Amino acid sequence: MVAILLTRDTYSALATSALVVHALFILWVIFGAFLARSHPMLRWLHIASLLWGMLTELLLWPCPLTWLEDWLESKAGIEPYQGGFLLHYLDKVIYPDISAITLTITAVIICSLNLVIYAQQIWALVVREHPRQ
């Protein structure tokens, strides 16, 4: 068995990559409807992503990407941040001193609005395919 030893710089680069994937996933959750509009498979993937985003916010489920980032940062000798990705980065970069509850409510509202739009589209499709006689 060959063991692969990674340097701290490698772990740091991998942690940064996980951070970028995490940010891209959040952008997908927020804006994915624009990409999924004409692609049914992407639409269902986006709906699943919206539900996952809401559940992780409301039930305080740990996000696997946050775990991965924390683990990679600890291997790189960087002290992992405490709390969730959104609160940590939005608080530091975009919205200083935003409360966790405000962030959670905003995230749930954004996801809910996306789901309402999808529900309306699906309902319109069902009505169009099965008109009442």
Phi and psi in degrees as GROMACS dihedral restraints (atoms count N, CA, C in turn):
[ dihedral_restraints ]
;  ai    aj    ak    al  type     phi  dphi    fc
    3     4     5     6     1  -105.4    20    10
    4     5     6     7     1   125.4    20    10
    6     7     8     9     1   -92.5    20    10
    7     8     9    10     1   135.1    20    10
    9    10    11    12     1  -101.7    20    10
   10    11    12    13     1   120.7    20    10
   12    13    14    15     1   -99.3    20    10
   13    14    15    16     1   125.4    20    10
   15    16    17    18     1  -105.2    20    10
   16    17    18    19     1   142.6    20    10
   18    19    20    21     1   -81.8    20    10
   19    20    21    22     1   166.6    20    10
   21    22    23    24     1   -60.0    20    10
   22    23    24    25     1   -37.1    20    10
   24    25    26    27     1   -63.2    20    10
   25    26    27    28     1   -37.8    20    10
   27    28    29    30     1   -65.4    20    10
   28    29    30    31     1   -45.9    20    10
   30    31    32    33     1   -62.1    20    10
   31    32    33    34     1   -38.2    20    10
   33    34    35    36     1   -63.9    20    10
   34    35    36    37     1   -42.6    20    10
   36    37    38    39     1   -65.1    20    10
   37    38    39    40     1   -39.5    20    10
   39    40    41    42     1   -66.4    20    10
   40    41    42    43     1   -38.0    20    10
   42    43    44    45     1   -63.8    20    10
   43    44    45    46     1   -40.3    20    10
   45    46    47    48     1   -64.8    20    10
   46    47    48    49     1   -40.2    20    10
   48    49    50    51     1   -62.3    20    10
   49    50    51    52     1   -42.1    20    10
   51    52    53    54     1   -62.8    20    10
   52    53    54    55     1   -38.6    20    10
   54    55    56    57     1   -62.4    20    10
   55    56    57    58     1   -42.8    20    10
   57    58    59    60     1   -64.6    20    10
   58    59    60    61     1   -43.3    20    10
   60    61    62    63     1   -61.9    20    10
   61    62    63    64     1   -40.4    20    10
   63    64    65    66     1   -61.3    20    10
   64    65    66    67     1   -46.9    20    10
   66    67    68    69     1   -63.5    20    10
   67    68    69    70     1   -40.6    20    10
   69    70    71    72     1   -64.8    20    10
   70    71    72    73     1   -38.1    20    10
   72    73    74    75     1   -63.2    20    10
   73    74    75    76     1   -42.4    20    10
   75    76    77    78     1   -64.7    20    10
   76    77    78    79     1   -40.9    20    10
   78    79    80    81     1   -63.1    20    10
   79    80    81    82     1   -37.8    20    10
   81    82    83    84     1   -60.8    20    10
   82    83    84    85     1   -44.8    20    10
   84    85    86    87     1   -61.7    20    10
   85    86    87    88     1   -42.7    20    10
   87    88    89    90     1   -74.4    20    10
   88    89    90    91     1   -45.6    20    10
   90    91    92    93     1  -113.2    20    10
   91    92    93    94     1     5.5    20    10
   93    94    95    96     1   -60.5    20    10
   94    95    96    97     1   -25.1    20    10
   96    97    98    99     1   -60.6    20    10
   97    98    99   100     1   -32.0    20    10
   99   100   101   102     1   -66.7    20    10
  100   101   102   103     1   -37.7    20    10
  102   103   104   105     1   -77.6    20    10
  103   104   105   106     1   -32.0    20    10
  105   106   107   108     1   -86.8    20    10
  106   107   108   109     1    -4.7    20    10
  108   109   110   111     1   -51.7    20    10
  109   110   111   112     1   -44.7    20    10
  111   112   113   114     1  -110.6    20    10
  112   113   114   115     1    14.2    20    10
  114   115   116   117     1  -126.4    20    10
  115   116   117   118     1   100.2    20    10
  117   118   119   120     1   -55.4    20    10
  118   119   120   121     1   -39.0    20    10
  120   121   122   123     1   -65.7    20    10
  121   122   123   124     1   -41.2    20    10
  123   124   125   126     1   -65.5    20    10
  124   125   126   127     1   -33.5    20    10
  126   127   128   129     1   -60.9    20    10
  127   128   129   130     1   -46.6    20    10
  129   130   131   132     1   -69.2    20    10
  130   131   132   133     1   -35.1    20    10
  132   133   134   135     1   -64.6    20    10
  133   134   135   136     1   -39.5    20    10
  135   136   137   138     1   -67.3    20    10
  136   137   138   139     1   -40.8    20    10
  138   139   140   141     1   -60.5    20    10
  139   140   141   142     1   -43.9    20    10
  141   142   143   144     1   -62.0    20    10
  142   143   144   145     1   -39.4    20    10
  144   145   146   147     1   -64.9    20    10
  145   146   147   148     1   -40.4    20    10
  147   148   149   150     1   -61.8    20    10
  148   149   150   151     1   -45.8    20    10
  150   151   152   153     1   -62.8    20    10
  151   152   153   154     1   -43.1    20    10
  153   154   155   156     1   -60.4    20    10
  154   155   156   157     1   -46.1    20    10
  156   157   158   159     1   -59.4    20    10
  157   158   159   160     1   -42.8    20    10
  159   160   161   162     1   -66.3    20    10
  160   161   162   163     1   -44.1    20    10
  162   163   164   165     1   -65.0    20    10
  163   164   165   166     1   -40.2    20    10
  165   166   167   168     1   -67.0    20    10
  166   167   168   169     1   -31.9    20    10
  168   169   170   171     1   -75.6    20    10
  169   170   171   172     1   -46.2    20    10
  171   172   173   174     1   -77.0    20    10
  172   173   174   175     1   -38.8    20    10
  174   175   176   177     1   -97.1    20    10
  175   176   177   178     1     2.2    20    10
  177   178   179   180     1    56.4    20    10
  178   179   180   181     1    36.7    20    10
  180   181   182   183     1   -69.5    20    10
  181   182   183   184     1   141.3    20    10
  183   184   185   186     1   -73.5    20    10
  184   185   186   187     1   138.3    20    10
  186   187   188   189     1   -85.9    20    10
  187   188   189   190     1   132.4    20    10
  189   190   191   192     1   -60.0    20    10
  190   191   192   193     1   -31.2    20    10
  192   193   194   195     1   -69.5    20    10
  193   194   195   196     1   -34.7    20    10
  195   196   197   198     1   -66.5    20    10
  196   197   198   199     1   -43.2    20    10
  198   199   200   201     1   -57.7    20    10
  199   200   201   202     1   -47.1    20    10
  201   202   203   204     1   -60.9    20    10
  202   203   204   205     1   -46.6    20    10
  204   205   206   207     1   -58.3    20    10
  205   206   207   208     1   -48.1    20    10
  207   208   209   210     1   -59.6    20    10
  208   209   210   211     1   -44.5    20    10
  210   211   212   213     1   -64.4    20    10
  211   212   213   214     1   -46.0    20    10
  213   214   215   216     1   -65.1    20    10
  214   215   216   217     1   -39.7    20    10
  216   217   218   219     1   -64.9    20    10
  217   218   219   220     1   -39.8    20    10
  219   220   221   222     1   -65.9    20    10
  220   221   222   223     1   -37.0    20    10
  222   223   224   225     1   -67.0    20    10
  223   224   225   226     1   -29.0    20    10
  225   226   227   228     1   -83.8    20    10
  226   227   228   229     1    -3.6    20    10
  228   229   230   231     1    83.3    20    10
  229   230   231   232     1    16.0    20    10
  231   232   233   234     1  -101.1    20    10
  232   233   234   235     1   135.3    20    10
  234   235   236   237     1   -74.0    20    10
  235   236   237   238     1   119.9    20    10
  237   238   239   240     1   -64.1    20    10
  238   239   240   241     1   149.7    20    10
  240   241   242   243     1   -74.5    20    10
  241   242   243   244     1   158.9    20    10
  243   244   245   246     1   -99.6    20    10
  244   245   246   247     1   144.0    20    10
  246   247   248   249     1    89.3    20    10
  247   248   249   250     1  -169.0    20    10
  249   250   251   252     1   -84.3    20    10
  250   251   252   253     1   162.4    20    10
  252   253   254   255     1   -57.6    20    10
  253   254   255   256     1   -52.3    20    10
  255   256   257   258     1   -58.5    20    10
  256   257   258   259     1   -50.4    20    10
  258   259   260   261     1   -63.2    20    10
  259   260   261   262     1   -42.4    20    10
  261   262   263   264     1   -62.1    20    10
  262   263   264   265     1   -51.9    20    10
  264   265   266   267     1   -80.6    20    10
  265   266   267   268     1   -37.6    20    10
  267   268   269   270     1   -68.4    20    10
  268   269   270   271     1   -37.3    20    10
  270   271   272   273     1   -65.5    20    10
  271   272   273   274     1   -39.5    20    10
  273   274   275   276     1   -79.9    20    10
  274   275   276   277     1   -35.6    20    10
  276   277   278   279     1  -105.0    20    10
  277   278   279   280     1   -50.6    20    10
  279   280   281   282     1  -103.9    20    10
  280   281   282   283     1   -51.2    20    10
  282   283   284   285     1  -121.7    20    10
  283   284   285   286     1    83.2    20    10
  285   286   287   288     1   -57.9    20    10
  286   287   288   289     1   138.0    20    10
  288   289   290   291     1    65.2    20    10
  289   290   291   292     1    28.8    20    10
  291   292   293   294     1   -75.5    20    10
  292   293   294   295     1   138.3    20    10
  294   295   296   297     1   -80.7    20    10
  295   296   297   298     1   152.6    20    10
  297   298   299   300     1   -61.7    20    10
  298   299   300   301     1   -38.0    20    10
  300   301   302   303     1   -68.1    20    10
  301   302   303   304     1   -38.5    20    10
  303   304   305   306     1   -64.0    20    10
  304   305   306   307     1   -43.4    20    10
  306   307   308   309     1   -63.8    20    10
  307   308   309   310     1   -43.0    20    10
  309   310   311   312     1   -64.1    20    10
  310   311   312   313     1   -45.6    20    10
  312   313   314   315     1   -61.8    20    10
  313   314   315   316     1   -43.3    20    10
  315   316   317   318     1   -62.6    20    10
  316   317   318   319     1   -45.3    20    10
  318   319   320   321     1   -61.9    20    10
  319   320   321   322     1   -43.2    20    10
  321   322   323   324     1   -66.7    20    10
  322   323   324   325     1   -38.7    20    10
  324   325   326   327     1   -63.9    20    10
  325   326   327   328     1   -44.5    20    10
  327   328   329   330     1   -61.1    20    10
  328   329   330   331     1   -46.8    20    10
  330   331   332   333     1   -64.1    20    10
  331   332   333   334     1   -41.8    20    10
  333   334   335   336     1   -63.3    20    10
  334   335   336   337     1   -42.1    20    10
  336   337   338   339     1   -61.4    20    10
  337   338   339   340     1   -41.8    20    10
  339   340   341   342     1   -60.3    20    10
  340   341   342   343     1   -44.3    20    10
  342   343   344   345     1   -66.4    20    10
  343   344   345   346     1   -36.4    20    10
  345   346   347   348     1   -63.2    20    10
  346   347   348   349     1   -43.0    20    10
  348   349   350   351     1   -62.0    20    10
  349   350   351   352     1   -43.9    20    10
  351   352   353   354     1   -62.1    20    10
  352   353   354   355     1   -42.4    20    10
  354   355   356   357     1   -61.3    20    10
  355   356   357   358     1   -41.1    20    10
  357   358   359   360     1   -63.8    20    10
  358   359   360   361     1   -41.5    20    10
  360   361   362   363     1   -64.4    20    10
  361   362   363   364     1   -43.8    20    10
  363   364   365   366     1   -66.0    20    10
  364   365   366   367     1   -42.2    20    10
  366   367   368   369     1   -61.8    20    10
  367   368   369   370     1   -44.1    20    10
  369   370   371   372     1   -62.2    20    10
  370   371   372   373     1   -38.6    20    10
  372   373   374   375     1   -66.0    20    10
  373   374   375   376     1   -42.8    20    10
  375   376   377   378     1   -63.9    20    10
  376   377   378   379     1   -45.0    20    10
  378   379   380   381     1   -63.1    20    10
  379   380   381   382     1   -40.7    20    10
  381   382   383   384     1   -66.6    20    10
  382   383   384   385     1   -39.2    20    10
  384   385   386   387     1   -79.9    20    10
  385   386   387   388     1   -25.1    20    10
  387   388   389   390     1  -129.7    20    10
  388   389   390   391     1    69.3    20    10
  390   391   392   393     1   -66.5    20    10
  391   392   393   394     1   147.9    20    10
  393   394   395   396     1   -75.1    20    10
  394   395   396   397     1   140.1    20    10
